[in-house]
């Protein structure tokens, strides 16, 4: 009999195709909006391999000798020093697109930098300091900028980040797809009829949650494919990413079914579910990226969306993630706990009606 219940619930859910269609399109639309809005914020900065820098030596400066060797030293470090006899340093930087400007005065030097060229400014500071100190000691034979390459996580662009996290976020809004089902149950008193049938509380629960999980999984799967095709989102390890998204859908569906079993109110379920999901999304990097978030790591770890977002984003950018295991454990625990509570709530309600 449970097969007929699952079949009928599928039919009821597909009578509200608008909810399902919106569920497929909203992650793509929201992702596209935020990708456009935050593309510049998340763009990775690449310092130029070579750049020009201006310099000037005042007549009374005691460090004219140090200034003379700048051009030769700069060649070894891909910095071209250009002498400017006149003009304001700030204006010269803008006009000639310089990486910085050095002005040697009577008792020292002054470096002019810009916010848009911090890396060039840091390189310039090191070189001038080295030239200045070497000129005092008389050793100017070997002045160069040391380069150290360290392993770092690849940069994540806004397309991959928001294209992924909003598929996860809408996956946690699974209860929307069950709105038509719950409305029909209320209207035709279906649950009351099921409670006097031979179906156990477990069978009744599975007969409703299985169609919900299936419909949401298909909808989110379509959204993920559309985000890849239309927005160019990279999913990294596709099979593992699909598994994590499926587990997130199962956890979300069972969690929100639990709330409905306890409240037996669609309005209360939507309010509670959306509030909890919004908070978990806010902490977990849906709106403010976890890359830039100021939340402590201990707080982020509370949110299942953080584990899922981070695992999927790192799979996309690096092909691996240390958060895959914690994501699977967390989502599985939510699924088991929510299902147990939902079944118990249904059993208690049936007992009260008996």
KASULCOR-V689275 format. One line per field, one symbol per residue. psi: psi as a letter, one per 20 degrees, with the letter a starting at -180 (. if undefined). burial: b if it has 16 or more other ideal C-beta (glycine too) atoms within 10 Angstrom, else e. Layout:
psi: ???
burial: ???
This chain:
psi: hhhhggghhggghiimhgggghhhhghgggggghgghjghhjpppoqqhqrqqqqqoqhjpikhhhhhiggghhhijkpopppohrqpgghhgggjlqirppopahjbrppprqhilhghgggggggggggghhhhijokhnoroppppqpqpqqprhghfhhghhggghhjkhhgijghghghgggjlghhhhijaiprhgggghihhghgggggggghggggghhgghikppjcngghghgggghgggggghghhggghghkpgghggggghgghgghhghjjggoqihiqjpqhhghihphhgggggggghhghiirpiigghgggghgggggggggggggghgghhhhi.
burial: eeeebbeebeebbeebeebbeebbebbbebbbebbeebeeebeeeeeeeebbbbbbbeeebebeebbeebeebbeebebebeeeeeeebeebbeeeebbbbbbbeeeebebbbbeebeebbebbeebbebbbebbeeeebeebeeeeeeeeeeeebbbbbbbbbbbbbbbbbbbbbbbebbbebbeeeebbeebbeeebebebbbbbbbbbbbbbbbebbbbbbebbbeeeebebbbeebbeebbbbbbbbbbbbbbbbbbbebebeebbebbeeebeebbebbbbeebbeebebeeeebbebbbbbbbbbbbbbbbeeebebbebbbebbeebbeebbebbbebbbebbeeee
